Amino acid sequence: MSDTSNTVKGKGSPKDEKADAAVEAPTTVAPADDPTAAPVPVVDPRLLVREEGLKGYITEFKRKVKGGELGSLPVFIGLIIIWTIFQLKNDRFLSADNLSNISYFLSATGMLAIGLVFVLLLGEIDLSVGSVSGLASTVFAVFVVNHGMNGWLALILTIITGIGIGALHGWFFAKIGVPAFVVTLAGFLGWNGLMLWLLGSSGTINIPADSGPVHLFGQNSFFMDQAIVGAYLLAGLGVVLMLVGSFNDQRRRKAAGVPFRPTSEILLRAGLLAVASFVAAATLNNSAGVSNALVIFLAALVVVDFVLRRTTYGRKVFAVGGGIEAARRAGINVPMVRITVFAISGGFAALGGMFFAGQTASATLNAGGGNTLMLAIAAAVIGGTSLFGGRGSVWSALLGMLVIQSIQTGLDLLNMNTSIQYMITGAVLLGAVVIDSVSRKSQKAAGRA
Amino acid sequence: MVHVSATPVLALRGVSKRFGAVQALTDVELEVHAGEVVALVGDNGAGKSTLVKTIAGVHPIDEGVIEWEGRPVSITKPHDAQGLGVATVYQDLALCDNLDVVGNLFLGRELLHRGAIDEVTMEKQARELLSTLSIRIPSVRIPIASLSGGQRQVVAIARALIGDPKVVILDEPTAALGVEQTAQVLDLVERLRERDLGVILISHNMADVKAVADTVAVLRLGKNNGFFPVKSTSHEDIIAAITGATDNAVTRRAERRSTEAAK
């Protein structure tokens, strides 16, 4: 608690001082014993307020953690622990080649995780994404190899197939009222069966990987053909976009007289992003460069983040996840949101399946099987998207996948066999859900859920 | 304090509503003028909620006419009512806990700026709206989950005002509130009247009704049981109309006697 009088991030212009006084209670709360009193600029001692400067950040951060708003904190702690352990066990773990491997392989499951973030935001679950991704790679292989279709056309048809499958799940859930868990569990089995049937006796279909989408998603396809400048260009682009966006927002907020982010904070955030992205770019350049799969994954993250945070559709998804009745009364078509969310999940599952096909240049019997589904769910949850709906961000797909793929790659490096890998994956998923549940509990205790 | 215009904004003429074998509303009349607070009172099962839902478009009426600014209109779905300018604040507030105050205020009517949600203008308008209503909340950017019951109630009422309605229906706005919060909501109701809105206030609390309402409309067993101007009516008269205390064996006998005597 603090008595500082200067508590809001920015000060409104003088003409808005009155509005500030009435609305922004950190600066102005009338004494509780006198409801008719005009707002006077005093600080309600019960309110936790934010101090200026670095100390403010630290106290705010502590308070948030105590209140169960962990955000990306478990990810960073987890990453540090995982990287330390694996580096101690095998000093090749933090080599540029291995980190480049991690960055490439995380994109396929990451695509599945993006779709799952949508579903998790509704507070539902989609257990079919693994099977749908496997089916997608097979459908694509059948189109291209058995029917000689153009690769790009086949890609589009495959993604449409995934969207259709997802929409079907969503329809059963939203219109018939079958629990999403059961619908997608049926899909998990059913679509896997369809994939096995399509592959038939051959078992594996090899897809020519010298061109087309399979080459693009493959391991030998790099951004700007491995040009050194390519990675830095991407990193620079990210930082510049962030700076332009932040300053634009700051300018509009200043003009409108609402609290805005101070320049120092924007520069600090941009600086951190710049350090992270340029270090990543330099590391990847030390190896082979930035894989196109990663670039597509990152581009998808940026687009989806915009959709979720800044469009009415995204707002509807959050609203349905936060309160179905409230959403319905606000005129939101809840069944439509549910069906489209599952369709999006199916579409991203199909796209992820294409990435898997790119990794092996084939459609195989075990595509999308094994622990693919578990890894995708774990990634979304570890990254900070709640299983209980309404809370999360699509960046959790990236952060969670960093953790998951680090574990996978590390275990491969140590030559652990599948049995150990499954046990560890199971434990990680359980751990992530435990963190989510505990943080939700403390959020409730702190009056934030 | 009442500035009643000639034509009521909203008028119900002989409205009836059946649910299967149950006659929920029978020939109900109701008038709401701009700048008037009409308290709708009655015991449980008197038909208050049904009446409100017919106005809000949740239950279409079976018989009768709903007039809007003198013209008969048909309200068959919530969208129709919203389109006319009827805003309803239900008892279970139905706010999204995970969205912040601005997000909830504009839910379903987000402002756009070049195709994207315009958070800046929305925040500005939210602050202006809350300050004109003298609503005090810690910040417009905290999630609804962090607000107290009274704060949620005022946010829910403010939310009803975003669409510039002409009639606001409040379903038991003070039922779950403490002393100070109740006073704040009643202040808010008075400010709605000052803004020339018609307000229909459902309440079981006679003190609240006496405090803010201009007219009391009593429903009993799905029928009108009297309209009372608040200023000139005693507490007991309203209670009597609600409970039907004047309608019992004794009064019926007295009435019969007097009519017999008249013969």
HADDOCK unambig.tbl for C-alpha pairs under 7 A between the chains (distance, minus, plus):
assign (segid A and resid 19 and name CA) (segid B and resid 127 and name CA) 6.90 0.50 0.50
assign (segid A and resid 19 and name CA) (segid B and resid 128 and name CA) 6.53 0.50 0.50
assign (segid A and resid 19 and name CA) (segid B and resid 131 and name CA) 5.67 0.50 0.50
assign (segid A and resid 22 and name CA) (segid B and resid 131 and name CA) 5.35 0.50 0.50
assign (segid A and resid 22 and name CA) (segid B and resid 134 and name CA) 6.28 0.50 0.50
assign (segid A and resid 22 and name CA) (segid B and resid 136 and name CA) 6.12 0.50 0.50
assign (segid A and resid 23 and name CA) (segid B and resid 127 and name CA) 6.23 0.50 0.50
assign (segid A and resid 23 and name CA) (segid B and resid 130 and name CA) 6.54 0.50 0.50
assign (segid A and resid 23 and name CA) (segid B and resid 131 and name CA) 5.71 0.50 0.50
assign (segid A and resid 23 and name CA) (segid B and resid 135 and name CA) 6.80 0.50 0.50
assign (segid A and resid 23 and name CA) (segid B and resid 136 and name CA) 5.33 0.50 0.50
assign (segid A and resid 23 and name CA) (segid B and resid 137 and name CA) 6.21 0.50 0.50
assign (segid A and resid 23 and name CA) (segid B and resid 139 and name CA) 6.82 0.50 0.50
assign (segid A and resid 24 and name CA) (segid B and resid 137 and name CA) 6.95 0.50 0.50
assign (segid A and resid 24 and name CA) (segid B and resid 138 and name CA) 5.82 0.50 0.50
assign (segid A and resid 24 and name CA) (segid B and resid 139 and name CA) 5.31 0.50 0.50
assign (segid A and resid 25 and name CA) (segid B and resid 136 and name CA) 6.49 0.50 0.50
assign (segid A and resid 25 and name CA) (segid B and resid 137 and name CA) 5.92 0.50 0.50
assign (segid A and resid 25 and name CA) (segid B and resid 138 and name CA) 4.33 0.50 0.50
assign (segid A and resid 25 and name CA) (segid B and resid 139 and name CA) 6.34 0.50 0.50
assign (segid A and resid 26 and name CA) (segid B and resid 138 and name CA) 5.96 0.50 0.50
assign (segid A and resid 35 and name CA) (segid B and resid 180 and name CA) 6.77 0.50 0.50
assign (segid A and resid 252 and name CA) (segid B and resid 120 and name CA) 6.93 0.50 0.50
assign (segid A and resid 253 and name CA) (segid B and resid 120 and name CA) 5.86 0.50 0.50
assign (segid A and resid 256 and name CA) (segid B and resid 124 and name CA) 6.43 0.50 0.50
assign (segid A and resid 258 and name CA) (segid B and resid 124 and name CA) 6.21 0.50 0.50
assign (segid A and resid 310 and name CA) (segid B and resid 116 and name CA) 5.22 0.50 0.50
assign (segid A and resid 310 and name CA) (segid B and resid 117 and name CA) 4.95 0.50 0.50
assign (segid A and resid 311 and name CA) (segid B and resid 116 and name CA) 5.14 0.50 0.50
assign (segid A and resid 311 and name CA) (segid B and resid 117 and name CA) 5.39 0.50 0.50
assign (segid A and resid 312 and name CA) (segid B and resid 110 and name CA) 6.74 0.50 0.50
assign (segid A and resid 312 and name CA) (segid B and resid 117 and name CA) 6.55 0.50 0.50
assign (segid A and resid 319 and name CA) (segid B and resid 96 and name CA) 5.97 0.50 0.50
assign (segid A and resid 322 and name CA) (segid B and resid 96 and name CA) 4.97 0.50 0.50
assign (segid A and resid 322 and name CA) (segid B and resid 97 and name CA) 5.74 0.50 0.50
assign (segid A and resid 322 and name CA) (segid B and resid 98 and name CA) 5.30 0.50 0.50
assign (segid A and resid 323 and name CA) (segid B and resid 95 and name CA) 6.91 0.50 0.50
assign (segid A and resid 323 and name CA) (segid B and resid 96 and name CA) 4.96 0.50 0.50
assign (segid A and resid 323 and name CA) (segid B and resid 97 and name CA) 6.97 0.50 0.50
assign (segid A and resid 325 and name CA) (segid B and resid 94 and name CA) 6.02 0.50 0.50
assign (segid A and resid 326 and name CA) (segid B and resid 94 and name CA) 4.19 0.50 0.50
assign (segid A and resid 326 and name CA) (segid B and resid 95 and name CA) 5.14 0.50 0.50
assign (segid A and resid 326 and name CA) (segid B and resid 96 and name CA) 6.01 0.50 0.50
assign (segid A and resid 330 and name CA) (segid B and resid 107 and name CA) 6.14 0.50 0.50
assign (segid A and resid 330 and name CA) (segid B and resid 108 and name CA) 5.21 0.50 0.50
assign (segid A and resid 331 and name CA) (segid B and resid 108 and name CA) 6.03 0.50 0.50
assign (segid A and resid 332 and name CA) (segid B and resid 108 and name CA) 6.31 0.50 0.50
assign (segid A and resid 390 and name CA) (segid B and resid 98 and name CA) 5.93 0.50 0.50
assign (segid A and resid 391 and name CA) (segid B and resid 98 and name CA) 6.83 0.50 0.50
assign (segid A and resid 447 and name CA) (segid B and resid 145 and name CA) 6.34 0.50 0.50
assign (segid A and resid 447 and name CA) (segid B and resid 146 and name CA) 5.22 0.50 0.50
assign (segid A and resid 448 and name CA) (segid B and resid 145 and name CA) 4.99 0.50 0.50
assign (segid A and resid 448 and name CA) (segid B and resid 146 and name CA) 4.95 0.50 0.50
assign (segid A and resid 449 and name CA) (segid B and resid 97 and name CA) 6.86 0.50 0.50
assign (segid A and resid 449 and name CA) (segid B and resid 145 and name CA) 5.27 0.50 0.50
